[in-house]
Amino acid sequence: MTLSRFEYIAPETVEETCMLLKKKGDKATVMAGGTDLLIKMRHRLSRPDMIIGLKKIRGLDRISFDKKKGLTIGATALLADVASHPYILKKYPAIACAAQETATVQIRNMGTVGGNLCNAAPSADNAPTLIAMNSEVSLVGPKGERQLPLDQFFIGPGLTAMEQGEILTSIFVPLPPLSSGTAYKHISARGKVDISAVGVGTMVFMNGDICNDARIVLGAVAPVPMRAVKTEKLIKGKKLTRQLAERAGVQASKESNPITDVRATAEYRRSMVTVLTKRALMEAGQRGIKK
C-alpha cells in the first residue's frame, strides 16, 4: 500500500519546528526515525499533510552523562546508540537492555528512544524501565520548556500529555543510588520480530539482601505502562528471596489489566507477568547487592 501525499520539511531549530506544528495543527506530525510513523501511514492510520523531520536539529541526538546528576538522552538518539553507550551499559544496564531488546537490528539503527515513547504504545519496550527509574521528559512548545515525569506522560494508547505545538526534546534519568539495581524482562511471540506481549521494568533499593523499596512497572497489560503499587508494598522491607519474588509475581499479575489481541490472550499475559516480574526482581536485586 502506497503512502498518501505529504510535504516534508526538515527545520534546523526546535523553535521553527514548534512554529510549524502550531501553524499546521493536526495536519502536521514530527518524525525522528519514522519506524512507527511510516507503518501507520502505510496502513492509513495516519495521513498527515506535513511531516516535520527532526534529524537536522543539532544536539537532539546527544547522549550525555553527568556524574552528579544523571543521564540525558536526546529525542533523536538512536536505539542502537543507547544500547551500546558505555556509560549507559555501566550505570544504566536495564535501559541499555530495553533499547537492545526493541525490535530488530534494522529498526534499532533507525528508531529512537524518544520516538518509542511518543508513539505511546502500551507495549513500548523502553517505557517500563525509564518509569521505574523515575525519569522525566523535556517538552518544548509555544509556551516554552517544561519538564514532566514520565509516568504522567502517557494518557492512553497512542496518546500523550504533549500539548499542541510541543515536541519532546530529551529524556532525563536521575543517577541511580549505589544500593539500587534495575532489570527489564519481556516476551513476544517471535522474539524481536514481534511487539512485546508483556514487559516488566524494575528498580529495587537494597540494604544487603533486604529490599528497602521498589518500583515495578508493567508494559502491554494496561492502556498505559502501569506501576504495580501493591506488589511494591508487598516486598518493601523484606528479604528479597526467590519465594518472595514468586509471591510478588502473583500479586503483579492480579494488578495487571490485560486484554486479548492478536499478540496474546489476557490469560497468557497474566501468566507471563507472574514469571517476568519474578525474574526482573531477582536480577535487579542481585545487581543491587553486588554494588
HELIX and SHEET records of a PDB file:
HELIX    1   1 VAL A   14  LYS A   24  1                                  11    
HELIX    2   2 GLY A   25  LYS A   27  5                                   3    
HELIX    3   3 LEU A   37  ARG A   42  1                                   6    
HELIX    4   4 LEU A   79  SER A   84  1                                   6    
HELIX    5   5 PRO A   86  LYS A   91  1                                   6    
HELIX    6   6 PRO A   93  GLN A  100  1                                   8    
HELIX    7   7 VAL A  105  ARG A  108  1                                   4    
HELIX    8   8 VAL A  113  CYS A  118  1                                   6    
HELIX    9   9 ALA A  127  ALA A  132  1                                   6    
HELIX   10  10 LEU A  150  GLN A  152  5                                   3    
HELIX   11  11 GLY A  191  VAL A  193  5                                   3    
HELIX   12  12 VAL A  229  ILE A  235  1                                   7    
HELIX   13  13 ARG A  242  GLU A  255  1                                  14    
HELIX   14  14 ALA A  266  LYS A  290  1                                  25    
SHEET    1   A 3 GLU A   7  ILE A   9  0                                        
SHEET    2   A 3 MET A  50  GLY A  53  1                                        
SHEET    3   A 3 ALA A  28  MET A  31  1                                        
SHEET    1   B 5 ILE A  63  ASP A  66  0                                        
SHEET    2   B 5 GLY A  70  GLY A  74 -1                                        
SHEET    3   B 5 ILE A 167  PRO A 174 -1                                        
SHEET    4   B 5 GLU A 136  GLY A 141 -1                                        
SHEET    5   B 5 GLY A 144  PRO A 149 -1                                        
SHEET    1   C 2 PHE A 154  GLY A 156  0                                        
SHEET    2   C 2 LEU A 159  THR A 160 -1                                        
SHEET    1   D 4 SER A 180  ILE A 187  0                                        
SHEET    2   D 4 VAL A 198  ASN A 207 -1                                        
SHEET    3   D 4 ILE A 210  GLY A 219 -1                                        
SHEET    4   D 4 MET A 226  ARG A 227 -1                                        
SHEET    1   E 4 SER A 180  ILE A 187  0                                        
SHEET    2   E 4 VAL A 198  ASN A 207 -1                                        
SHEET    3   E 4 ILE A 210  GLY A 219 -1                                        
SHEET    4   E 4 LYS A 238  LYS A 239 -1                                        
END                                                                             
